Every structure is written in C-alpha cells, then in structure tokens.
Amino acid sequence: MEFVKGYNERTAAQVGTVIPVEITIFEDRTFTFVTKTPPAAELLKKAAGIPKGSGANKKDKAGRVSQDQLREIAQMKMADLNANDVDAAMRIIAGTARSMGIEVA
C-alpha cells in the first residue's frame, strides 16, 4: 500500500502513461524505487497518434513521425539509452519506430 501511494505521488503529472519502475526491497521490508522514462514504443505511438504498431511492419505502415518528434523522444530517453549524443539516441529510437511499422519522415 505504501508503494502505491508513493508511486501515485511521483507520477501524478503523467496519468495515463506507462511509467516503468525499478524497486529495491531490503531485508527489513523497507524499499526504495526509481521511476524511469516511458518506453520508446509508447512515446512513438503517442507521437504518431496510433493505438498500436503494425503487425507486418515491412508491408503495412501504422503511422509517421517527424524528425523533430524523433529528436524530442530521443532527448527524453537519453538517460535510459546507451548513447553518447542525441544523434545516436535518435538512431536507436528510429530503429524502434521501424520495427513498429512507423515511418520517420
């Protein structure tokens, strides 16, 4: 119950968004948790305005995102990605978009 209250307090501004959490539980039953940024797939779906990605990503395109939207998502995800600069992060996010059937224009 204590975790739910703490989680709800930290994520109150992001209602409706998937927020991953890393929880550390100690032997005395205390815990700490760190909230992460939303998954890239969720951010891409929101930016493209689609409910889900394409099942046949090479044939059927589900939506489209612009380079500006891609850069914004990459900057948001920089802390969680293994990238040295924004351009590398954009390439990682673009790969996720391709696998979901989202075109990057």
PyMOL commands that set and color helices and strands:
alter all, ss='L'
color gray80, all
select helices_A, chain A and resi 2-10+12-14+40-48+67-77+86-100
alter helices_A, ss='H'
color red, helices_A
select strands_A, chain A and resi 21-25+31-35+63-65+102-104
alter strands_A, ss='S'
color yellow, strands_A
deselect
rebuild
show_as cartoon
